[in-house]
Amino acid sequence: MSVRELLEAHGRPPREVYFDLENSGYVPREVVEAMVPYFNSVGYGHPSITHRPGWEAYEVIHETKELLSRVLGAGGLGEFTIVHSGTEANNLAILGHALARRERRGKILVSAIEHLSVIQPAELAEKLFGFRVVRIPVDGEGFVDPGVLQELVDRETSLVSVQTVNHEIGTVQDVRELSRIVKEVNPSAVFHTDAADAFGRMPLDLRRLEGVDMLTISSHKVHGPRGVGVLFVREGVELEPVLRGQLSSERLWPGVENVPLIAGFRKAVELAFDGFEEHVSRMRGLRDALVRGLVERVPDVLLNGPSDFGRRAPDNANLSFLYVEGEALTVELSLHGVYVASGSACTSRILEPSHVLLAIGRKHEEAHGSVLLKTSRYHAVEDVEYALEVFPKAVARLRSISAARPGSPL
């Protein structure tokens, strides 16, 4: 039976709740409307060409960078490079740095729970250019120990990359302190942070983060369209383009900018920061109710990531349901209209356990039984209540047919 046939056989659920915001998300009407004119009415020209449609297109890019400069406290518009995703921004940061310093090589430090778009480019830099990659260990909640980092950084360290917020378990790192330690030991080392899961969820001020040299954000993480990412590169940081080709308005990223999507991203940022504190408070309240309810109503559940919610992203809920497969649970929940991610959002289709969960000490079977949910300002209390009705029944049904039922050895 195909997926479509399976869904049709079950009919439409009474309510649909989308919690898979790590992978993709709802794009509000205002964002869609902001994109439409740039397909064929205004700004449909190449931003680098000096005619009216080109000027209108360039204006979108310029105004987007002005907005980012205001909300992030950057020093200048030239410090932002707009690319096509957070993955591209991370690749540009890591490989662009490696290209710029390929003659000197050195050591690249990445935390053990970084996004794969940081880890894999670092490994490629090791293979192609001879950099030595060292993974920074984390504790059972995903935190980098400042003392351990201080021991790992030395005069040979070229680049350090530590996420502001982990995309799977929501751990909020003290990147201000971590970057200070790096610069204290080696002022020439470059510090990069993937802030895609922090942007729009917690305050970010580059004036306070003076040790951060590069920072990544992504459009779809703030309910913008997929297809836009941004890399902040502080003035004076050495970086070479990863791609080569026709020069565009972006010195570090050649090609024609996707102006309609950038216009949508600009609108999404405006919406995210208009009433920012209220939005964050809402997603935190919904997340708290969701986690508390699941832990209370479903036995044999492990919370992955920080137990202190003050040190956890306000939207993040990652739990392992013992004696069930996370992939099976996502299907079972989907039939009832509750949509979540299983295990690692980037590897679930390969059925590999999350490297993040393994790094914090989870067993393979515990990692395989994990699901990731993220709340947003667009969710309602009723959405959480519905999910809390569906989850216990779904888990109980899967456990009833599982070979590894409660009481059996895992």
Buried (B, 14 or more C-beta within 10 A) or exposed (E): EEEEEEBEEEEEBEBEBBBBBBBEBEBBEEBEEBBEBBEEEBBBBBBBEEEEBBBBBBBBBBBBBEBBBEBBBBEEBEBBBBBBBBBBBBBBBBBBBBBBBBEEBBBBBBBBBBBBBBBBBBBBBBEEBEBBBBBBBBBEBBBBEBEEBBEBBEEEBBBBBBBBBBBBBBBBBBBBEBBBBBBEBBEEBBBBBBBBBBBBBBEBEBEEBEBBBBBBBBBBBBBBBBBBBBBBBBEEBBBBBBBEEEEBBBEBBBEEBBBBBBBBBBBBBBBBBEEBEEBBEBBBBBBBBBBEBBEEBBBBBBBBBBEEBEBBBBBBBBBBBBBBBBBBBBBBBBBBBBBBBBBBBBBBEEEBBBBBBBBBEBBEBBBBBBBBBBBBBBBEEEBBBBBBBBBBBBBEBBBEEBEBEEEEEE
